[in-house]
Amino acid sequence: YGLYDYLRNSIQQLELPQRKAALIVPAFETLHYRLTFPRSKAELLSMLDMGSLYTFRYHVWPKGHAPTDYAKWRTATVPYRVAWQPDFEPYVVVRRDCPKYDQRFVGFGWNKVSHIMELDAQEYELLVLPNAFMIHMPHAPSFDISKFRLSAGYRGCLQTLREEFHQDLSRRYGAAALKYLTAERSL
């Protein structure tokens, strides 16, 4: 409730049109198909504490959202900066002139990860909004995630695309892009 207005106000207060920043909207999830949506951060925190909500994908892909620093978010009252980490894939609000999603990554796998890497390579600030949140509701697996899970060929193609993406980052950003390749190899 009120997310749209909160985002508009944050965009103005943080002068997003004049700076390179990605505003992160922390993501949570429920395992229930029906949910009374929390009207405030306080209600959401209560639901987290009661176990009816969880940090997004904490049980299957924690590194995708862990850099959001949910422990800090619980008590934050002002936006705070976080650093890029491998496989980080937050939901963000950015200026229209930001880098576009890489069209190689369609279906399932690496669309948000590659986008955040590109933003980081261009030195965007990654700012977590203290009073914003979204909740992922359960749904049937998509056709593409099913293909990813069942097909070694699909996973192999995705790996090839990831390697191409890293090479392209290296060409565009030089030595600054080495941290992405180093992070990938250490996983």
SESE-760975 format. One record per residue (C-alpha): x, y, z; residue number from 1. Coordinates in steps of 0.02 Angstrom, whole numbers, plus 32768, in hexadecimal, padded with zeros to 4 digits. Layout:
<rec><east>X</east><north>Y</north><up>Z</up><nr>NUM</nr></rec>
...
***
This chain:
<rec><east>8000</east><north>8000</north><up>8000</up><nr>1</nr></rec>
<rec><east>8043</east><north>80AB</north><up>7FD1</up><nr>2</nr></rec>
<rec><east>80DC</east><north>8067</north><up>7F77</up><nr>3</nr></rec>
<rec><east>80C0</east><north>80CF</north><up>7EDA</up><nr>4</nr></rec>
<rec><east>80B7</east><north>8173</north><up>7F3B</up><nr>5</nr></rec>
<rec><east>814B</east><north>813F</north><up>7FA9</up><nr>6</nr></rec>
<rec><east>81B3</east><north>8119</north><up>7F0E</up><nr>7</nr></rec>
<rec><east>8185</east><north>81BF</north><up>7EBC</up><nr>8</nr></rec>
<rec><east>81B5</east><north>821E</north><up>7F5A</up><nr>9</nr></rec>
<rec><east>8257</east><north>81BC</north><up>7F6B</up><nr>10</nr></rec>
<rec><east>8284</east><north>81E0</north><up>7EB6</up><nr>11</nr></rec>
<rec><east>8271</east><north>829B</north><up>7ED9</up><nr>12</nr></rec>
<rec><east>82C4</east><north>829C</north><up>7F84</up><nr>13</nr></rec>
<rec><east>8358</east><north>8235</north><up>7F49</up><nr>14</nr></rec>
<rec><east>8365</east><north>829D</north><up>7EA9</up><nr>15</nr></rec>
<rec><east>8362</east><north>8200</north><up>7E40</up><nr>16</nr></rec>
<rec><east>8353</east><north>825E</north><up>7D9B</up><nr>17</nr></rec>
<rec><east>83FC</east><north>82B1</north><up>7DBF</up><nr>18</nr></rec>
<rec><east>845C</east><north>821C</north><up>7DFF</up><nr>19</nr></rec>
<rec><east>8487</east><north>816B</north><up>7DD0</up><nr>20</nr></rec>
<rec><east>842C</east><north>8106</north><up>7E53</up><nr>21</nr></rec>
<rec><east>83C1</east><north>806A</north><up>7E59</up><nr>22</nr></rec>
<rec><east>833E</east><north>806D</north><up>7EE2</up><nr>23</nr></rec>
<rec><east>832A</east><north>7FBF</north><up>7F29</up><nr>24</nr></rec>
<rec><east>827E</east><north>7F85</north><up>7F60</up><nr>25</nr></rec>
<rec><east>8299</east><north>7EF7</north><up>7FDE</up><nr>26</nr></rec>
<rec><east>823E</east><north>7E58</north><up>7FAF</up><nr>27</nr></rec>
<rec><east>81E6</east><north>7DDE</north><up>8021</up><nr>28</nr></rec>
<rec><east>817C</east><north>7D45</north><up>8000</up><nr>29</nr></rec>
<rec><east>80F2</east><north>7CDC</north><up>8047</up><nr>30</nr></rec>
<rec><east>80CF</east><north>7C25</north><up>8031</up><nr>31</nr></rec>
<rec><east>8014</east><north>7C45</north><up>8043</up><nr>32</nr></rec>
<rec><east>7FA4</east><north>7C5F</north><up>7FAD</up><nr>33</nr></rec>
<rec><east>7F3B</east><north>7CDB</north><up>800F</up><nr>34</nr></rec>
<rec><east>7F86</east><north>7D65</north><up>8074</up><nr>35</nr></rec>
<rec><east>7F49</east><north>7E01</north><up>80CA</up><nr>36</nr></rec>
<rec><east>7FC7</east><north>7E7A</north><up>8084</up><nr>37</nr></rec>
<rec><east>8020</east><north>7EDF</north><up>810A</up><nr>38</nr></rec>
<rec><east>7FF2</east><north>7F97</north><up>8109</up><nr>39</nr></rec>
<rec><east>8098</east><north>7FD0</north><up>8155</up><nr>40</nr></rec>
<rec><east>814A</east><north>7F9E</north><up>8176</up><nr>41</nr></rec>
<rec><east>811B</east><north>7F7C</north><up>822C</up><nr>42</nr></rec>
<rec><east>8094</east><north>7F01</north><up>81F5</up><nr>43</nr></rec>
<rec><east>810E</east><north>7EAE</north><up>817D</up><nr>44</nr></rec>
<rec><east>8191</east><north>7E9B</north><up>8207</up><nr>45</nr></rec>
<rec><east>810E</east><north>7E4C</north><up>8277</up><nr>46</nr></rec>
<rec><east>80E2</east><north>7DD1</north><up>81ED</up><nr>47</nr></rec>
<rec><east>819B</east><north>7DA9</north><up>81D5</up><nr>48</nr></rec>
<rec><east>81AE</east><north>7D89</north><up>828F</up><nr>49</nr></rec>
<rec><east>8114</east><north>7D19</north><up>8290</up><nr>50</nr></rec>
<rec><east>8154</east><north>7CB5</north><up>81FC</up><nr>51</nr></rec>
<rec><east>80CA</east><north>7CDE</north><up>8180</up><nr>52</nr></rec>
<rec><east>8146</east><north>7D3F</north><up>8113</up><nr>53</nr></rec>
<rec><east>81FC</east><north>7D1E</north><up>80E7</up><nr>54</nr></rec>
<rec><east>8287</east><north>7D7D</north><up>8093</up><nr>55</nr></rec>
<rec><east>827C</east><north>7D58</north><up>7FD9</up><nr>56</nr></rec>
<rec><east>82C0</east><north>7CAF</north><up>7FA3</up><nr>57</nr></rec>
<rec><east>8321</east><north>7C9C</north><up>8046</up><nr>58</nr></rec>
<rec><east>830C</east><north>7BDE</north><up>803E</up><nr>59</nr></rec>
<rec><east>833C</east><north>7BC3</north><up>7F87</up><nr>60</nr></rec>
<rec><east>83A6</east><north>7C57</north><up>7F4D</up><nr>61</nr></rec>
<rec><east>83DD</east><north>7CC2</north><up>7FE1</up><nr>62</nr></rec>
<rec><east>846A</east><north>7D19</north><up>7F86</up><nr>63</nr></rec>
<rec><east>83EF</east><north>7D64</north><up>7F0A</up><nr>64</nr></rec>
<rec><east>83AE</east><north>7DDD</north><up>7F8D</up><nr>65</nr></rec>
<rec><east>8422</east><north>7DCE</north><up>8024</up><nr>66</nr></rec>
<rec><east>8486</east><north>7E6C</north><up>7FF6</up><nr>67</nr></rec>
<rec><east>83E6</east><north>7ECE</north><up>801B</up><nr>68</nr></rec>
<rec><east>8416</east><north>7EB3</north><up>80D2</up><nr>69</nr></rec>
<rec><east>836C</east><north>7E8C</north><up>811A</up><nr>70</nr></rec>
<rec><east>83AD</east><north>7E9B</north><up>81CD</up><nr>71</nr></rec>
<rec><east>83DC</east><north>7F50</north><up>81AA</up><nr>72</nr></rec>
<rec><east>8339</east><north>7F6F</north><up>814E</up><nr>73</nr></rec>
<rec><east>82D4</east><north>7F3D</north><up>81E8</up><nr>74</nr></rec>
<rec><east>830C</east><north>7FD9</north><up>8245</up><nr>75</nr></rec>
<rec><east>833C</east><north>804D</north><up>81B6</up><nr>76</nr></rec>
<rec><east>82E5</east><north>80F5</north><up>81AB</up><nr>77</nr></rec>
<rec><east>834B</east><north>813D</north><up>811B</up><nr>78</nr></rec>
<rec><east>8386</east><north>80EF</north><up>8079</up><nr>79</nr></rec>
<rec><east>842B</east><north>8093</north><up>8088</up><nr>80</nr></rec>
<rec><east>84AD</east><north>805F</north><up>800B</up><nr>81</nr></rec>
<rec><east>84DA</east><north>7FAA</north><up>7FEA</up><nr>82</nr></rec>
<rec><east>8566</east><north>7F61</north><up>7F82</up><nr>83</nr></rec>
<rec><east>8555</east><north>7EF0</north><up>7EEC</up><nr>84</nr></rec>
<rec><east>8573</east><north>7E38</north><up>7F11</up><nr>85</nr></rec>
<rec><east>8571</east><north>7DA2</north><up>7E9C</up><nr>86</nr></rec>
<rec><east>84C3</east><north>7D69</north><up>7E68</up><nr>87</nr></rec>
<rec><east>846E</east><north>7E02</north><up>7EB4</up><nr>88</nr></rec>
<rec><east>83C6</east><north>7E1B</north><up>7E5E</up><nr>89</nr></rec>
<rec><east>835D</east><north>7E9B</north><up>7EBB</up><nr>90</nr></rec>
<rec><east>82C2</east><north>7EEF</north><up>7E7A</up><nr>91</nr></rec>
<rec><east>82F1</east><north>7FA2</north><up>7E50</up><nr>92</nr></rec>
<rec><east>82AE</east><north>8049</north><up>7E18</up><nr>93</nr></rec>
<rec><east>8325</east><north>80A3</north><up>7DA1</up><nr>94</nr></rec>
<rec><east>8325</east><north>8134</north><up>7D28</up><nr>95</nr></rec>
<rec><east>82E4</east><north>8111</north><up>7C7A</up><nr>96</nr></rec>
<rec><east>838E</east><north>812F</north><up>7C2E</up><nr>97</nr></rec>
<rec><east>83E0</east><north>80A4</north><up>7C93</up><nr>98</nr></rec>
<rec><east>842B</east><north>800E</north><up>7C39</up><nr>99</nr></rec>
<rec><east>83A7</east><north>7F9C</north><up>7BF1</up><nr>100</nr></rec>
<rec><east>8397</east><north>7EE6</north><up>7C20</up><nr>101</nr></rec>
<rec><east>8409</east><north>7E79</north><up>7BB7</up><nr>102</nr></rec>
<rec><east>839B</east><north>7E25</north><up>7B35</up><nr>103</nr></rec>
<rec><east>8401</east><north>7D85</north><up>7B3B</up><nr>104</nr></rec>
<rec><east>83B0</east><north>7D5B</north><up>7BE1</up><nr>105</nr></rec>
<rec><east>82FC</east><north>7D31</north><up>7BBE</up><nr>106</nr></rec>
<rec><east>8295</east><north>7CAC</north><up>7C12</up><nr>107</nr></rec>
<rec><east>82E6</east><north>7C76</north><up>7CB4</up><nr>108</nr></rec>
<rec><east>8392</east><north>7CA3</north><up>7CF2</up><nr>109</nr></rec>
<rec><east>8404</east><north>7D37</north><up>7D04</up><nr>110</nr></rec>
<rec><east>8397</east><north>7DC5</north><up>7CC3</up><nr>111</nr></rec>
<rec><east>8395</east><north>7E28</north><up>7D67</up><nr>112</nr></rec>
<rec><east>8445</east><north>7DEF</north><up>7D99</up><nr>113</nr></rec>
<rec><east>8492</east><north>7E2F</north><up>7CF7</up><nr>114</nr></rec>
<rec><east>8431</east><north>7ED2</north><up>7D02</up><nr>115</nr></rec>
<rec><east>8470</east><north>7EF8</north><up>7DB1</up><nr>116</nr></rec>
<rec><east>8522</east><north>7ECD</north><up>7D7B</up><nr>117</nr></rec>
<rec><east>8512</east><north>7F4A</north><up>7CED</up><nr>118</nr></rec>
<rec><east>84CE</east><north>7FCF</north><up>7D63</up><nr>119</nr></rec>
<rec><east>855E</east><north>7FAF</north><up>7DDC</up><nr>120</nr></rec>
<rec><east>85DD</east><north>7FB5</north><up>7D4E</up><nr>121</nr></rec>
<rec><east>8597</east><north>8061</north><up>7D23</up><nr>122</nr></rec>
<rec><east>85AD</east><north>8094</north><up>7DD9</up><nr>123</nr></rec>
<rec><east>84F6</east><north>80A0</north><up>7E07</up><nr>124</nr></rec>
<rec><east>84D7</east><north>80B0</north><up>7EC1</up><nr>125</nr></rec>
<rec><east>846E</east><north>8021</north><up>7F04</up><nr>126</nr></rec>
<rec><east>83F9</east><north>806F</north><up>7F84</up><nr>127</nr></rec>
<rec><east>837F</east><north>8009</north><up>7FED</up><nr>128</nr></rec>
<rec><east>82DE</east><north>8064</north><up>8015</up><nr>129</nr></rec>
<rec><east>82B3</east><north>8052</north><up>80CE</up><nr>130</nr></rec>
<rec><east>81F6</east><north>8058</north><up>80BE</up><nr>131</nr></rec>
<rec><east>81D9</east><north>7FFE</north><up>801A</up><nr>132</nr></rec>
<rec><east>81B4</east><north>7F45</north><up>8005</up><nr>133</nr></rec>
<rec><east>8163</east><north>7ECA</north><up>7F91</up><nr>134</nr></rec>
<rec><east>8120</east><north>7E1C</north><up>7FB0</up><nr>135</nr></rec>
<rec><east>8132</east><north>7D8B</north><up>7F38</up><nr>136</nr></rec>
<rec><east>809C</east><north>7D18</north><up>7F36</up><nr>137</nr></rec>
<rec><east>80AA</east><north>7C5E</north><up>7F10</up><nr>138</nr></rec>
<rec><east>8084</east><north>7C23</north><up>7E60</up><nr>139</nr></rec>
<rec><east>80A2</east><north>7B8E</north><up>7DF0</up><nr>140</nr></rec>
<rec><east>8152</east><north>7B83</north><up>7DA7</up><nr>141</nr></rec>
<rec><east>8168</east><north>7BDA</north><up>7D01</up><nr>142</nr></rec>
<rec><east>818A</east><north>7B77</north><up>7C63</up><nr>143</nr></rec>
<rec><east>823A</east><north>7BC0</north><up>7C5C</up><nr>144</nr></rec>
<rec><east>826C</east><north>7B94</north><up>7D0E</up><nr>145</nr></rec>
<rec><east>822F</east><north>7AE4</north><up>7CED</up><nr>146</nr></rec>
<rec><east>829F</east><north>7ADE</north><up>7C53</up><nr>147</nr></rec>
<rec><east>8331</east><north>7B21</north><up>7CBA</up><nr>148</nr></rec>
<rec><east>8318</east><north>7A9C</north><up>7D40</up><nr>149</nr></rec>
<rec><east>8302</east><north>7A0B</north><up>7CC7</up><nr>150</nr></rec>
<rec><east>8376</east><north>7A34</north><up>7C36</up><nr>151</nr></rec>
<rec><east>8433</east><north>7A2C</north><up>7C3F</up><nr>152</nr></rec>
<rec><east>8432</east><north>7A7B</north><up>7B92</up><nr>153</nr></rec>
<rec><east>83D0</east><north>7B12</north><up>7BD1</up><nr>154</nr></rec>
<rec><east>8449</east><north>7B27</north><up>7C63</up><nr>155</nr></rec>
<rec><east>84DE</east><north>7B15</north><up>7BEE</up><nr>156</nr></rec>
<rec><east>8499</east><north>7B9A</north><up>7B79</up><nr>157</nr></rec>
<rec><east>847D</east><north>7C0E</north><up>7C0C</up><nr>158</nr></rec>
<rec><east>8532</east><north>7BF3</north><up>7C43</up><nr>159</nr></rec>
<rec><east>856F</east><north>7C1E</north><up>7B94</up><nr>160</nr></rec>
<rec><east>8507</east><north>7CBD</north><up>7B96</up><nr>161</nr></rec>
<rec><east>854D</east><north>7CEB</north><up>7C40</up><nr>162</nr></rec>
<rec><east>85FF</east><north>7CD7</north><up>7BFF</up><nr>163</nr></rec>
<rec><east>85D7</east><north>7D44</north><up>7B68</up><nr>164</nr></rec>
<rec><east>858B</east><north>7DC7</north><up>7BDB</up><nr>165</nr></rec>
<rec><east>8629</east><north>7DC9</north><up>7C46</up><nr>166</nr></rec>
<rec><east>8694</east><north>7DE0</north><up>7BAA</up><nr>167</nr></rec>
<rec><east>8626</east><north>7E70</north><up>7B71</up><nr>168</nr></rec>
<rec><east>8633</east><north>7EC2</north><up>7C1D</up><nr>169</nr></rec>
<rec><east>86F0</east><north>7EB2</north><up>7C14</up><nr>170</nr></rec>
<rec><east>86F4</east><north>7F05</north><up>7B69</up><nr>171</nr></rec>
<rec><east>8685</east><north>7F94</north><up>7BA2</up><nr>172</nr></rec>
<rec><east>86CA</east><north>7FB4</north><up>7C51</up><nr>173</nr></rec>
<rec><east>877A</east><north>7F6E</north><up>7C4B</up><nr>174</nr></rec>
<rec><east>87D0</east><north>7F42</north><up>7CED</up><nr>175</nr></rec>
<rec><east>873B</east><north>7F7F</north><up>7D53</up><nr>176</nr></rec>
<rec><east>86D8</east><north>7EE9</north><up>7D13</up><nr>177</nr></rec>
<rec><east>8757</east><north>7E6A</north><up>7D53</up><nr>178</nr></rec>
<rec><east>86FE</east><north>7E60</north><up>7DFB</up><nr>179</nr></rec>
<rec><east>8667</east><north>7E11</north><up>7DA6</up><nr>180</nr></rec>
<rec><east>86CE</east><north>7D8B</north><up>7D51</up><nr>181</nr></rec>
<rec><east>8731</east><north>7D6A</north><up>7DF1</up><nr>182</nr></rec>
<rec><east>868F</east><north>7D5B</north><up>7E54</up><nr>183</nr></rec>
<rec><east>8646</east><north>7CE2</north><up>7DD3</up><nr>184</nr></rec>
<rec><east>86E0</east><north>7C72</north><up>7DD7</up><nr>185</nr></rec>
<rec><east>86E6</east><north>7C6C</north><up>7E95</up><nr>186</nr></rec>
<rec><east>8634</east><north>7C28</north><up>7EA1</up><nr>187</nr></rec>
***
